[in-house]
Amino acid sequence: MKKRINKMDEKVGKVLISKEQIEKRIKELAKQISQDYEGKDLICVIILRGAFMFVTDLAKEISIPAKFDFMATSSYGDSTKSSGVVRIYKDLDMNIEGKDVLIIEDIVDTGRTINYLVKNLKTRNPKSLEVCTLLNKPANRVVNVKIKYVGFVIPPEFVIGYGLDFAEDYRHITEVRVFKED
Ligand code: IMP
């Protein structure tokens, strides 16, 4: 049976990154991360909710010991434009002091969220702190951020699927698609 996306299907635009492309790139990223963090004390900090699908697939391919903890942030509300105000809805449960921390994000757009998170987590004295994002939209950047692992660089379009939402819809779509605004 073909999956019904939802009643607003006309807003679901063309495929930007296919399921197969995502699978292949995730294997490459996981291999790189496993090599770089071999023998280290890796804690992956997953940024909810957008990164949930990405990390599920990435975690399965990571071949070294790793821990996973979660933070929930929001800056968009029900809009396709960043509000510029980052809120933490759920904080970490683990203590990251002295650990090698890798933030796992779905997308870096203006850079405000990741900039805020990096500053916030640095105050907790991790041994190292790096960023991994599935998608990078550098054209919209307003804050300069250092990203160690990037899945795909994409044009400045609002995208949905593979964990990314518009107003909490479309997260379950299996590929990254363009969102067609009114
Ligand atoms: P930034 O703070 O502008 O970099 O935005 C980061 C957050 O905004 C991401 O974690 C996403 O939740 C959301 N976001 C940015 N661009 C998109 C998009 O194209 N689709 C869905 N969510 C997005």
Backbone and ligand atoms as CSV (ligand in chain L), in Angstrom:
chain,resi,resn,atom,element,x,y,z
A,1,MET,N,N,0.852,-1.205,0.000
A,1,MET,CA,C,0.000,0.000,0.000
A,1,MET,C,C,0.886,1.253,0.000
A,2,LYS,N,N,0.555,2.231,-0.845
A,2,LYS,CA,C,1.340,3.454,-0.912
A,2,LYS,C,C,1.054,4.293,0.342
A,3,LYS,N,N,2.122,4.818,0.953
A,3,LYS,CA,C,1.924,5.592,2.179
A,3,LYS,C,C,1.198,6.902,1.883
A,4,ARG,N,N,0.133,7.170,2.649
A,4,ARG,CA,C,-0.551,8.461,2.524
A,4,ARG,C,C,0.235,9.465,3.328
A,5,ILE,N,N,0.669,10.556,2.747
A,5,ILE,CA,C,1.468,11.515,3.493
A,5,ILE,C,C,0.544,12.268,4.461
A,6,ASN,N,N,-0.365,13.026,4.020
A,6,ASN,CA,C,-1.506,13.499,4.798
A,6,ASN,C,C,-2.383,14.344,3.884
A,7,LYS,N,N,-3.372,14.976,4.465
A,7,LYS,CA,C,-4.364,15.650,3.628
A,7,LYS,C,C,-3.800,16.890,2.906
A,8,MET,N,N,-2.622,17.343,3.315
A,8,MET,CA,C,-2.042,18.530,2.680
A,8,MET,C,C,-0.976,18.143,1.654
A,9,ASP,N,N,-1.188,17.069,0.935
A,9,ASP,CA,C,-0.181,16.539,0.017
A,9,ASP,C,C,0.334,17.548,-1.003
A,10,GLU,N,N,-0.501,18.503,-1.379
A,10,GLU,CA,C,-0.070,19.464,-2.411
A,10,GLU,C,C,1.099,20.339,-1.930
A,11,LYS,N,N,1.350,20.341,-0.625
A,11,LYS,CA,C,2.478,21.126,-0.096
A,11,LYS,C,C,3.790,20.345,-0.129
A,12,VAL,N,N,3.687,19.051,-0.415
A,12,VAL,CA,C,4.881,18.214,-0.437
A,12,VAL,C,C,5.506,18.282,-1.826
A,13,GLY,N,N,6.659,18.929,-1.924
A,13,GLY,CA,C,7.305,19.151,-3.221
A,13,GLY,C,C,8.267,18.050,-3.611
A,14,LYS,N,N,9.131,18.383,-4.539
A,14,LYS,CA,C,10.024,17.380,-5.139
A,14,LYS,C,C,11.054,16.808,-4.138
A,15,VAL,N,N,11.525,15.614,-4.482
A,15,VAL,CA,C,12.537,14.960,-3.645
A,15,VAL,C,C,13.868,15.688,-3.848
A,16,LEU,N,N,14.468,16.131,-2.751
A,16,LEU,CA,C,15.774,16.786,-2.824
A,16,LEU,C,C,16.882,15.762,-2.569
A,17,ILE,N,N,16.631,14.882,-1.569
A,17,ILE,CA,C,17.603,13.829,-1.259
A,17,ILE,C,C,16.827,12.518,-1.059
A,18,SER,N,N,17.190,11.516,-1.849
A,18,SER,CA,C,16.437,10.251,-1.821
A,18,SER,C,C,16.844,9.389,-0.626
A,19,LYS,N,N,16.013,8.387,-0.370
A,19,LYS,CA,C,16.268,7.412,0.691
A,19,LYS,C,C,17.627,6.743,0.486
A,20,GLU,N,N,17.907,6.397,-0.759
A,20,GLU,CA,C,19.167,5.696,-1.087
A,20,GLU,C,C,20.373,6.602,-0.841
A,21,GLN,N,N,20.249,7.873,-1.228
A,21,GLN,CA,C,21.356,8.828,-0.992
A,21,GLN,C,C,21.601,8.996,0.513
A,22,ILE,N,N,20.515,9.078,1.275
A,22,ILE,CA,C,20.637,9.246,2.736
A,22,ILE,C,C,21.341,8.025,3.328
A,23,GLU,N,N,20.886,6.843,2.941
A,23,GLU,CA,C,21.467,5.593,3.472
A,23,GLU,C,C,22.971,5.533,3.217
A,24,LYS,N,N,23.354,5.862,1.984
A,24,LYS,CA,C,24.760,5.784,1.593
A,24,LYS,C,C,25.601,6.794,2.402
A,25,ARG,N,N,25.102,8.010,2.485
A,25,ARG,CA,C,25.851,9.070,3.181
A,25,ARG,C,C,25.963,8.778,4.678
A,26,ILE,N,N,24.908,8.219,5.254
A,26,ILE,CA,C,24.938,7.905,6.688
A,26,ILE,C,C,26.014,6.846,6.978
A,27,LYS,N,N,26.142,5.875,6.103
A,27,LYS,CA,C,27.187,4.843,6.283
A,27,LYS,C,C,28.570,5.502,6.278
A,28,GLU,N,N,28.781,6.464,5.357
A,28,GLU,CA,C,30.078,7.157,5.282
A,28,GLU,C,C,30.329,7.979,6.554
A,29,LEU,N,N,29.299,8.708,6.987
A,29,LEU,CA,C,29.444,9.535,8.198
A,29,LEU,C,C,29.755,8.665,9.415
A,30,ALA,N,N,29.023,7.553,9.546
A,30,ALA,CA,C,29.202,6.665,10.709
A,30,ALA,C,C,30.606,6.061,10.714
A,31,LYS,N,N,31.109,5.739,9.527
A,31,LYS,CA,C,32.457,5.172,9.431
A,31,LYS,C,C,33.490,6.198,9.909
A,32,GLN,N,N,33.316,7.430,9.437
A,32,GLN,CA,C,34.227,8.515,9.817
A,32,GLN,C,C,34.176,8.774,11.322
A,33,ILE,N,N,32.966,8.846,11.859
A,33,ILE,CA,C,32.788,9.102,13.303
A,33,ILE,C,C,33.417,7.951,14.103
A,34,SER,N,N,33.187,6.720,13.681
A,34,SER,CA,C,33.729,5.547,14.390
A,34,SER,C,C,35.255,5.578,14.395
A,35,GLN,N,N,35.846,6.001,13.297
A,35,GLN,CA,C,37.318,6.111,13.241
A,35,GLN,C,C,37.806,7.234,14.156
A,36,ASP,N,N,37.174,8.392,14.055
A,36,ASP,CA,C,37.623,9.567,14.813
A,36,ASP,C,C,37.472,9.398,16.322
A,37,TYR,N,N,36.470,8.638,16.759
A,37,TYR,CA,C,36.188,8.518,18.195
A,37,TYR,C,C,36.617,7.169,18.782
A,38,GLU,N,N,37.351,6.387,18.022
A,38,GLU,CA,C,37.882,5.103,18.506
A,38,GLU,C,C,38.669,5.326,19.794
A,39,GLY,N,N,38.359,4.585,20.842
A,39,GLY,CA,C,39.094,4.692,22.115
A,39,GLY,C,C,38.710,5.903,22.952
A,40,LYS,N,N,37.708,6.677,22.488
A,40,LYS,CA,C,37.287,7.870,23.258
A,40,LYS,C,C,35.980,7.587,23.998
A,41,ASP,N,N,35.565,8.576,24.776
A,41,ASP,CA,C,34.373,8.447,25.610
A,41,ASP,C,C,33.216,9.198,24.953
A,42,LEU,N,N,32.680,8.641,23.874
A,42,LEU,CA,C,31.714,9.377,23.041
A,42,LEU,C,C,30.303,9.430,23.628
A,43,ILE,N,N,29.812,10.670,23.732
A,43,ILE,CA,C,28.390,10.867,24.048
A,43,ILE,C,C,27.775,11.657,22.895
A,44,CYS,N,N,26.793,11.061,22.237
A,44,CYS,CA,C,26.065,11.765,21.176
A,44,CYS,C,C,24.893,12.495,21.818
A,45,VAL,N,N,24.817,13.793,21.555
A,45,VAL,CA,C,23.704,14.601,22.079
A,45,VAL,C,C,22.751,14.860,20.917
A,46,ILE,N,N,21.604,14.233,20.972
A,46,ILE,CA,C,20.649,14.309,19.872
A,46,ILE,C,C,19.701,15.475,20.100
A,47,ILE,N,N,19.544,16.312,19.066
A,47,ILE,CA,C,18.646,17.458,19.200
A,47,ILE,C,C,17.266,17.074,18.638
A,48,LEU,N,N,16.322,17.005,19.580
A,48,LEU,CA,C,14.952,16.629,19.207
A,48,LEU,C,C,14.196,17.857,18.740
A,49,ARG,N,N,13.169,17.736,17.921
A,49,ARG,CA,C,12.736,16.428,17.512
A,49,ARG,C,C,13.299,16.042,16.148
A,50,GLY,N,N,13.794,17.036,15.403
A,50,GLY,CA,C,14.143,16.816,13.995
A,50,GLY,C,C,15.173,15.738,13.706
A,51,ALA,N,N,16.092,15.485,14.660
A,51,ALA,CA,C,17.192,14.550,14.374
A,51,ALA,C,C,16.852,13.100,14.724
A,52,PHE,N,N,15.598,12.839,15.109
A,52,PHE,CA,C,15.292,11.483,15.609
A,52,PHE,C,C,15.488,10.399,14.552
A,53,MET,N,N,15.121,10.665,13.319
A,53,MET,CA,C,15.224,9.631,12.283
A,53,MET,C,C,16.679,9.467,11.845
A,54,PHE,N,N,17.356,10.577,11.713
A,54,PHE,CA,C,18.775,10.580,11.349
A,54,PHE,C,C,19.578,9.754,12.350
A,55,VAL,N,N,19.375,10.011,13.652
A,55,VAL,CA,C,20.202,9.321,14.640
A,55,VAL,C,C,19.852,7.843,14.732
A,56,THR,N,N,18.614,7.502,14.471
A,56,THR,CA,C,18.230,6.080,14.508
A,56,THR,C,C,19.048,5.307,13.483
A,57,ASP,N,N,19.169,5.852,12.284
A,57,ASP,CA,C,19.934,5.174,11.233
A,57,ASP,C,C,21.443,5.298,11.465
A,58,LEU,N,N,21.885,6.460,11.910
A,58,LEU,CA,C,23.318,6.689,12.150
A,58,LEU,C,C,23.833,5.769,13.273
A,59,ALA,N,N,23.070,5.693,14.360
A,59,ALA,CA,C,23.490,4.898,15.529
A,59,ALA,C,C,23.727,3.442,15.154
A,60,LYS,N,N,22.883,2.917,14.258
A,60,LYS,CA,C,23.004,1.509,13.863
A,60,LYS,C,C,24.297,1.234,13.112
A,61,GLU,N,N,24.871,2.274,12.523
A,61,GLU,CA,C,26.095,2.112,11.723
A,61,GLU,C,C,27.360,2.462,12.506
A,62,ILE,N,N,27.218,3.040,13.704
A,62,ILE,CA,C,28.403,3.400,14.500
A,62,ILE,C,C,28.950,2.113,15.146
A,63,SER,N,N,30.234,1.877,14.924
A,63,SER,CA,C,30.803,0.571,15.297
A,63,SER,C,C,31.652,0.615,16.572
A,64,ILE,N,N,31.619,1.730,17.297
A,64,ILE,CA,C,32.406,1.856,18.535
A,64,ILE,C,C,31.434,2.086,19.700
A,65,PRO,N,N,31.896,1.907,20.959
A,65,PRO,CA,C,30.989,2.181,22.083
A,65,PRO,C,C,30.565,3.657,22.080
A,66,ALA,N,N,29.289,3.909,22.288
A,66,ALA,CA,C,28.785,5.292,22.297
A,66,ALA,C,C,27.566,5.370,23.203
A,67,LYS,N,N,27.397,6.537,23.813
A,67,LYS,CA,C,26.195,6.771,24.622
A,67,LYS,C,C,25.342,7.812,23.898
A,68,PHE,N,N,24.051,7.802,24.186
A,68,PHE,CA,C,23.134,8.728,23.513
A,68,PHE,C,C,22.265,9.425,24.550
A,69,ASP,N,N,22.218,10.749,24.463
A,69,ASP,CA,C,21.311,11.510,25.326
A,69,ASP,C,C,20.605,12.551,24.450
A,70,PHE,N,N,19.558,13.134,24.985
A,70,PHE,CA,C,18.670,13.947,24.144
A,70,PHE,C,C,18.408,15.327,24.741
A,71,MET,N,N,18.311,16.298,23.828
A,71,MET,CA,C,17.903,17.653,24.213
A,71,MET,C,C,16.803,18.060,23.245
A,72,ALA,N,N,15.850,18.841,23.714
A,72,ALA,CA,C,14.818,19.328,22.800
A,72,ALA,C,C,14.860,20.843,22.758
A,73,THR,N,N,14.943,21.386,21.555
A,73,THR,CA,C,14.973,22.845,21.380
A,73,THR,C,C,13.933,23.227,20.337
A,74,SER,N,N,13.638,24.506,20.297
A,74,SER,CA,C,12.734,24.986,19.258
A,74,SER,C,C,13.039,26.439,18.952
A,75,SER,N,N,13.006,26.785,17.651
A,75,SER,CA,C,13.160,28.202,17.312
A,75,SER,C,C,12.189,28.632,16.222
A,76,TYR,N,N,11.424,27.689,15.664
A,76,TYR,CA,C,10.594,28.002,14.497
A,76,TYR,C,C,9.106,28.152,14.791
A,77,GLY,N,N,8.597,27.517,15.834
A,77,GLY,CA,C,7.145,27.507,16.031
A,77,GLY,C,C,6.484,26.903,14.817
A,78,ASP,N,N,5.432,27.534,14.319
A,78,ASP,CA,C,4.725,27.006,13.151
A,78,ASP,C,C,5.075,27.782,11.894
A,79,SER,N,N,6.310,28.265,11.805
A,79,SER,CA,C,6.707,29.091,10.677
A,79,SER,C,C,7.866,28.424,9.929
A,80,THR,N,N,8.154,28.912,8.725
A,80,THR,CA,C,9.327,28.411,8.006
A,80,THR,C,C,10.505,29.372,8.165
A,81,LYS,N,N,10.355,30.387,9.007
A,81,LYS,CA,C,11.453,31.334,9.268
A,81,LYS,C,C,11.885,31.215,10.725
A,82,SER,N,N,13.205,31.232,10.931
A,82,SER,CA,C,13.737,31.128,12.281
A,82,SER,C,C,13.317,32.341,13.105
A,83,SER,N,N,12.862,32.095,14.351
A,83,SER,CA,C,12.448,33.212,15.200
A,83,SER,C,C,13.667,33.896,15.805
A,84,GLY,N,N,14.789,33.194,15.825
A,84,GLY,CA,C,15.999,33.769,16.422
A,84,GLY,C,C,16.083,33.525,17.920
A,85,VAL,N,N,14.996,33.069,18.524
A,85,VAL,CA,C,15.002,32.793,19.959
A,85,VAL,C,C,15.037,31.280,20.141
A,86,VAL,N,N,16.072,30.791,20.814
A,86,VAL,CA,C,16.196,29.343,21.008
A,86,VAL,C,C,15.719,28.990,22.415
A,87,ARG,N,N,14.851,28.001,22.503
A,87,ARG,CA,C,14.389,27.561,23.822
A,87,ARG,C,C,14.787,26.113,24.037
A,88,ILE,N,N,15.244,25.778,25.249
A,88,ILE,CA,C,15.500,24.374,25.583
A,88,ILE,C,C,14.269,23.847,26.311
A,89,TYR,N,N,13.604,22.857,25.711
A,89,TYR,CA,C,12.420,22.256,26.332
A,89,TYR,C,C,12.781,21.061,27.194
A,90,LYS,N,N,13.859,20.379,26.776
A,90,LYS,CA,C,14.309,19.225,27.562
A,90,LYS,C,C,15.827,19.266,27.600
A,91,ASP,N,N,16.379,19.162,28.810
A,91,ASP,CA,C,17.843,19.198,28.935
A,91,ASP,C,C,18.390,17.768,29.013
A,92,LEU,N,N,19.721,17.665,28.955
A,92,LEU,CA,C,20.377,16.361,29.047
A,92,LEU,C,C,20.142,15.731,30.413
A,93,ASP,N,N,20.168,14.392,30.454
A,93,ASP,CA,C,20.155,13.684,31.733
A,93,ASP,C,C,21.577,13.344,32.163
A,94,MET,N,N,22.480,13.187,31.183
A,94,MET,CA,C,23.853,12.771,31.488
A,94,MET,C,C,24.743,13.966,31.817
A,95,ASN,N,N,25.783,13.675,32.602
A,95,ASN,CA,C,26.820,14.665,32.878
A,95,ASN,C,C,27.876,14.517,31.775
A,96,ILE,N,N,28.169,15.583,31.051
A,96,ILE,CA,C,29.098,15.473,29.922
A,96,ILE,C,C,30.505,15.973,30.265
A,97,GLU,N,N,30.733,16.303,31.524
A,97,GLU,CA,C,32.055,16.809,31.913
A,97,GLU,C,C,33.137,15.769,31.598
A,98,GLY,N,N,34.185,16.203,30.893
A,98,GLY,CA,C,35.301,15.315,30.568
A,98,GLY,C,C,35.016,14.333,29.443
A,99,LYS,N,N,33.855,14.412,28.828
A,99,LYS,CA,C,33.473,13.455,27.765
A,99,LYS,C,C,33.684,14.071,26.378
A,100,ASP,N,N,33.750,13.179,25.382
A,100,ASP,CA,C,33.840,13.621,23.993
A,100,ASP,C,C,32.424,13.694,23.434
A,101,VAL,N,N,31.962,14.917,23.270
A,101,VAL,CA,C,30.552,15.129,22.940
A,101,VAL,C,C,30.378,15.477,21.462
A,102,LEU,N,N,29.426,14.796,20.844
A,102,LEU,CA,C,29.090,15.070,19.445
A,102,LEU,C,C,27.608,15.433,19.381
A,103,ILE,N,N,27.335,16.683,18.981
A,103,ILE,CA,C,25.939,17.123,18.836
A,103,ILE,C,C,25.420,16.606,17.497
A,104,ILE,N,N,24.248,15.984,17.517
A,104,ILE,CA,C,23.650,15.465,16.279
A,104,ILE,C,C,22.399,16.292,15.963
A,105,GLU,N,N,22.464,17.039,14.864
A,105,GLU,CA,C,21.371,17.933,14.456
A,105,GLU,C,C,20.757,17.450,13.144
A,106,ASP,N,N,19.544,17.879,12.869
A,106,ASP,CA,C,18.927,17.573,11.570
A,106,ASP,C,C,19.412,18.562,10.506
A,107,ILE,N,N,19.419,19.855,10.872
A,107,ILE,CA,C,19.751,20.875,9.870
A,107,ILE,C,C,20.324,22.112,10.543
A,108,VAL,N,N,21.321,22.710,9.926
A,108,VAL,CA,C,21.827,24.006,10.398
A,108,VAL,C,C,21.446,25.027,9.340
A,109,ASP,N,N,20.679,26.010,9.762
A,109,ASP,CA,C,20.132,27.010,8.840
A,109,ASP,C,C,20.792,28.362,9.138
A,110,THR,N,N,20.194,29.192,9.986
A,110,THR,CA,C,20.844,30.453,10.352
A,110,THR,C,C,22.081,30.199,11.217
A,111,GLY,N,N,22.112,29.056,11.893
A,111,GLY,CA,C,23.226,28.725,12.789
A,111,GLY,C,C,22.959,29.138,14.230
A,112,ARG,N,N,21.836,29.800,14.468
A,112,ARG,CA,C,21.564,30.315,15.822
A,112,ARG,C,C,21.407,29.178,16.833
A,113,THR,N,N,20.669,28.129,16.453
A,113,THR,CA,C,20.410,27.035,17.394
A,113,THR,C,C,21.713,26.356,17.788
A,114,ILE,N,N,22.518,26.009,16.797
A,114,ILE,CA,C,23.746,25.266,17.089
A,114,ILE,C,C,24.739,26.160,17.840
A,115,ASN,N,N,24.772,27.427,17.508
A,115,ASN,CA,C,25.639,28.372,18.209
A,115,ASN,C,C,25.254,28.444,19.693
A,116,TYR,N,N,23.962,28.525,19.942
A,116,TYR,CA,C,23.460,28.582,21.312
A,116,TYR,C,C,23.801,27.287,22.062
A,117,LEU,N,N,23.590,26.150,21.394
A,117,LEU,CA,C,23.838,24.852,22.038
A,117,LEU,C,C,25.320,24.642,22.335
A,118,VAL,N,N,26.163,25.013,21.373
A,118,VAL,CA,C,27.606,24.858,21.575
A,118,VAL,C,C,28.041,25.693,22.781
A,119,LYS,N,N,27.586,26.934,22.836
A,119,LYS,CA,C,27.955,27.810,23.970
A,119,LYS,C,C,27.457,27.209,25.286
A,120,ASN,N,N,26.218,26.735,25.265
A,120,ASN,CA,C,25.610,26.173,26.464
A,120,ASN,C,C,26.363,24.923,26.933
A,121,LEU,N,N,26.658,24.009,26.003
A,121,LEU,CA,C,27.303,22.743,26.386
A,121,LEU,C,C,28.765,22.955,26.792
A,122,LYS,N,N,29.415,23.964,26.205
A,122,LYS,CA,C,30.821,24.240,26.564
A,122,LYS,C,C,30.959,24.605,28.043
A,123,THR,N,N,29.932,25.257,28.598
A,123,THR,CA,C,29.994,25.642,30.018
A,123,THR,C,C,30.001,24.415,30.927
A,124,ARG,N,N,29.649,23.234,30.367
A,124,ARG,CA,C,29.608,22.001,31.178
A,124,ARG,C,C,30.945,21.233,31.106
A,125,ASN,N,N,31.940,21.863,30.482
A,125,ASN,CA,C,33.310,21.322,30.419
A,125,ASN,C,C,33.466,19.926,29.805
A,126,PRO,N,N,32.945,19.706,28.593
A,126,PRO,CA,C,33.238,18.434,27.926
A,126,PRO,C,C,34.719,18.423,27.530
A,127,LYS,N,N,35.262,17.226,27.291
A,127,LYS,CA,C,36.662,17.147,26.857
A,127,LYS,C,C,36.772,17.695,25.431
A,128,SER,N,N,35.801,17.321,24.586
A,128,SER,CA,C,35.745,17.865,23.221
A,128,SER,C,C,34.282,18.033,22.842
A,129,LEU,N,N,34.044,18.930,21.890
A,129,LEU,CA,C,32.664,19.201,21.470
A,129,LEU,C,C,32.643,19.471,19.971
A,130,GLU,N,N,31.933,18.626,19.222
A,130,GLU,CA,C,31.849,18.780,17.771
A,130,GLU,C,C,30.384,18.676,17.348
A,131,VAL,N,N,30.146,19.027,16.082
A,131,VAL,CA,C,28.773,19.031,15.554
A,131,VAL,C,C,28.680,18.133,14.317
A,132,CYS,N,N,27.598,17.357,14.270
A,132,CYS,CA,C,27.274,16.554,13.092
A,132,CYS,C,C,25.851,16.924,12.669
A,133,THR,N,N,25.679,17.327,11.415
A,133,THR,CA,C,24.330,17.652,10.948
A,133,THR,C,C,24.031,16.913,9.651
A,134,LEU,N,N,22.807,16.443,9.512
A,134,LEU,CA,C,22.442,15.772,8.261
A,134,LEU,C,C,22.459,16.785,7.120
A,135,LEU,N,N,21.863,17.971,7.377
A,135,LEU,CA,C,21.749,18.972,6.317
A,135,LEU,C,C,22.377,20.286,6.742
A,136,ASN,N,N,22.976,20.952,5.767
A,136,ASN,CA,C,23.568,22.269,6.021
A,136,ASN,C,C,23.045,23.224,4.950
A,137,LYS,N,N,22.472,24.348,5.411
A,137,LYS,CA,C,21.931,25.364,4.497
A,137,LYS,C,C,22.767,26.630,4.664
A,138,PRO,N,N,23.991,26.680,4.160
A,138,PRO,CA,C,24.897,27.797,4.468
A,138,PRO,C,C,24.427,29.159,3.965
A,139,ALA,N,N,23.576,29.183,2.944
A,139,ALA,CA,C,23.138,30.468,2.365
A,139,ALA,C,C,22.355,31.328,3.361
A,140,ASN,N,N,21.737,30.697,4.358
A,140,ASN,CA,C,20.935,31.462,5.327
A,140,ASN,C,C,21.682,31.803,6.612
A,141,ARG,N,N,22.969,31.504,6.657
A,141,ARG,CA,C,23.715,31.633,7.908
A,141,ARG,C,C,23.791,33.075,8.402
A,142,VAL,N,N,23.492,33.298,9.674
A,142,VAL,CA,C,23.714,34.611,10.285
A,142,VAL,C,C,24.774,34.536,11.386
A,143,VAL,N,N,25.025,33.322,11.898
A,143,VAL,CA,C,26.067,33.131,12.919
A,143,VAL,C,C,27.057,32.108,12.368
A,144,ASN,N,N,28.343,32.426,12.491
A,144,ASN,CA,C,29.364,31.524,11.987
A,144,ASN,C,C,29.546,30.345,12.951
A,145,VAL,N,N,29.340,29.127,12.460
A,145,VAL,CA,C,29.493,27.952,13.331
A,145,VAL,C,C,30.404,26.915,12.672
A,146,LYS,N,N,31.143,26.194,13.512
A,146,LYS,CA,C,32.053,25.163,13.001
A,146,LYS,C,C,31.302,23.819,13.018
A,147,ILE,N,N,31.194,23.200,11.849
A,147,ILE,CA,C,30.493,21.908,11.779
A,147,ILE,C,C,31.479,20.865,11.264
A,148,LYS,N,N,31.730,19.829,12.052
A,148,LYS,CA,C,32.734,18.833,11.655
A,148,LYS,C,C,32.184,17.834,10.639
A,149,TYR,N,N,30.942,17.362,10.835
A,149,TYR,CA,C,30.373,16.347,9.948
A,149,TYR,C,C,29.088,16.866,9.306
A,150,VAL,N,N,29.064,16.893,7.972
A,150,VAL,CA,C,27.873,17.361,7.238
A,150,VAL,C,C,27.422,16.258,6.285
A,151,GLY,N,N,26.131,15.920,6.360
A,151,GLY,CA,C,25.599,14.919,5.425
A,151,GLY,C,C,25.486,15.493,4.021
A,152,PHE,N,N,24.698,16.561,3.896
A,152,PHE,CA,C,24.466,17.187,2.598
A,152,PHE,C,C,24.377,18.701,2.745
A,153,VAL,N,N,24.947,19.412,1.764
A,153,VAL,CA,C,24.762,20.867,1.693
A,153,VAL,C,C,23.571,21.086,0.767
A,154,ILE,N,N,22.592,21.870,1.229
A,154,ILE,CA,C,21.382,22.076,0.413
A,154,ILE,C,C,21.143,23.567,0.141
A,155,PRO,N,N,20.372,23.881,-0.909
A,155,PRO,CA,C,20.053,25.283,-1.190
A,155,PRO,C,C,19.092,25.851,-0.134
A,156,PRO,N,N,18.929,27.182,-0.103
A,156,PRO,CA,C,18.099,27.796,0.949
A,156,PRO,C,C,16.604,27.606,0.733
A,157,GLU,N,N,16.171,26.366,0.724
A,157,GLU,CA,C,14.739,26.066,0.598
A,157,GLU,C,C,14.286,25.408,1.888
A,158,PHE,N,N,13.022,25.581,2.241
A,158,PHE,CA,C,12.505,24.906,3.424
A,158,PHE,C,C,12.221,23.458,3.046
A,159,VAL,N,N,12.778,22.538,3.823
A,159,VAL,CA,C,12.620,21.116,3.497
A,159,VAL,C,C,11.892,20.368,4.605
A,160,ILE,N,N,11.288,19.261,4.205
A,160,ILE,CA,C,10.532,18.425,5.149
A,160,ILE,C,C,10.892,16.956,4.900
A,161,GLY,N,N,10.522,16.122,5.844
A,161,GLY,CA,C,10.741,14.681,5.698
A,161,GLY,C,C,11.999,14.217,6.394
A,162,TYR,N,N,12.105,12.911,6.585
A,162,TYR,CA,C,13.226,12.277,7.261
A,162,TYR,C,C,13.497,12.977,8.610
A,163,GLY,N,N,12.424,13.208,9.345
A,163,GLY,CA,C,12.519,13.827,10.668
A,163,GLY,C,C,12.217,15.307,10.692
A,164,LEU,N,N,12.377,15.972,9.537
A,164,LEU,CA,C,12.135,17.427,9.511
A,164,LEU,C,C,10.656,17.723,9.289
A,165,ASP,N,N,10.185,18.752,9.988
A,165,ASP,CA,C,8.748,19.040,9.963
A,165,ASP,C,C,8.432,20.431,9.441
A,166,PHE,N,N,7.156,20.614,9.136
A,166,PHE,CA,C,6.555,21.941,9.100
A,166,PHE,C,C,5.372,21.856,10.052
A,167,ALA,N,N,5.378,22.659,11.106
A,167,ALA,CA,C,4.316,22.654,12.108
A,167,ALA,C,C,3.992,21.231,12.575
A,168,GLU,N,N,5.040,20.440,12.795
A,168,GLU,CA,C,4.963,19.065,13.328
A,168,GLU,C,C,4.441,18.028,12.326
A,169,ASP,N,N,4.134,18.438,11.100
A,169,ASP,CA,C,3.718,17.462,10.085
A,169,ASP,C,C,4.909,17.028,9.246
A,170,TYR,N,N,4.709,15.969,8.513
A,170,TYR,CA,C,5.633,15.465,7.465
A,170,TYR,C,C,6.915,14.805,7.960
A,171,ARG,N,N,7.086,14.642,9.261
A,171,ARG,CA,C,8.357,14.083,9.758
A,171,ARG,C,C,8.587,12.651,9.268
A,172,HIS,N,N,7.530,11.910,9.024
A,172,HIS,CA,C,7.670,10.476,8.722
A,172,HIS,C,C,7.964,10.182,7.249
A,173,ILE,N,N,8.007,11.204,6.409
A,173,ILE,CA,C,8.336,10.986,4.996
A,173,ILE,C,C,9.763,10.436,4.930
A,174,THR,N,N,9.981,9.433,4.070
A,174,THR,CA,C,11.262,8.710,4.130
A,174,THR,C,C,12.413,9.383,3.390
A,175,GLU,N,N,12.130,10.466,2.658
A,175,GLU,CA,C,13.223,11.187,1.993
A,175,GLU,C,C,13.093,12.681,2.312
A,176,VAL,N,N,14.124,13.456,1.938
A,176,VAL,CA,C,14.054,14.911,2.182
A,176,VAL,C,C,13.404,15.550,0.960
A,177,ARG,N,N,12.323,16.286,1.193
A,177,ARG,CA,C,11.589,16.933,0.106
A,177,ARG,C,C,11.452,18.434,0.336
A,178,VAL,N,N,11.222,19.165,-0.749
A,178,VAL,CA,C,10.995,20.602,-0.651
A,178,VAL,C,C,9.559,20.831,-0.182
A,179,PHE,N,N,9.394,21.824,0.710
A,179,PHE,CA,C,8.059,22.198,1.172
A,179,PHE,C,C,7.557,23.350,0.325
A,180,LYS,N,N,6.370,23.188,-0.220
A,180,LYS,CA,C,5.818,24.245,-1.075
A,180,LYS,C,C,4.940,25.175,-0.247
A,181,GLU,N,N,5.476,26.384,-0.029
A,181,GLU,CA,C,4.704,27.349,0.765
A,181,GLU,C,C,3.601,27.964,-0.078
A,182,ASP,N,N,2.566,28.541,0.591
A,182,ASP,CA,C,1.470,29.185,-0.156
A,182,ASP,C,C,1.957,30.441,-0.854
L,1,IMP,P1,P,18.769,27.585,12.832
L,1,IMP,O1,O,18.800,27.970,14.274
L,1,IMP,O2,O,18.190,28.690,11.972
L,1,IMP,O3,O,20.086,27.079,12.322
L,1,IMP,O4,O,17.723,26.450,12.664
L,1,IMP,C1,C,17.899,25.202,13.193
L,1,IMP,C2,C,16.577,24.503,13.410
L,1,IMP,O5,O,15.523,25.052,12.610
L,1,IMP,C3,C,16.707,23.072,12.991
L,1,IMP,O6,O,17.111,22.253,14.055
L,1,IMP,C4,C,15.322,22.732,12.496
L,1,IMP,O7,O,14.535,22.273,13.559
L,1,IMP,C5,C,14.754,24.036,11.996
L,1,IMP,N1,N,14.884,24.168,10.525
L,1,IMP,C6,C,15.744,24.942,9.829
L,1,IMP,N2,N,15.561,24.820,8.500
L,1,IMP,C7,C,14.566,23.921,8.358
L,1,IMP,C8,C,13.927,23.341,7.208
L,1,IMP,O8,O,14.236,23.613,6.022
L,1,IMP,N3,N,12.951,22.440,7.471
L,1,IMP,C9,C,12.568,22.091,8.742
L,1,IMP,N4,N,13.133,22.603,9.826
L,1,IMP,C10,C,14.130,23.506,9.635
